[in-house]
Amino acid sequence: MVDMKNSHPLLTIVLGVVGLVVVGAIAWVVIKALLGLLFYLIVGAVVVGGAVYLYGKTKGSITGRGR
């Protein structure tokens, strides 16, 4: 451990900047992963919704319902 009370001020600034960069990089990766997951969930919901819609239209067309 570094004794921050007796350390050089430049060391404190460098450690602070390095800490901010590390936390920022981790936050960036987490946010990117969450947004990617959200995108795939939305695309999946659109695909499933479209499939249900097309199934209903096709079934209605075959059975003569909806004419």
PyMOL commands that set and color helices and strands:
alter all, ss='L'
color gray80, all
select helices_A, chain A and resi 9-63
alter helices_A, ss='H'
color red, helices_A
deselect
rebuild
show_as cartoon
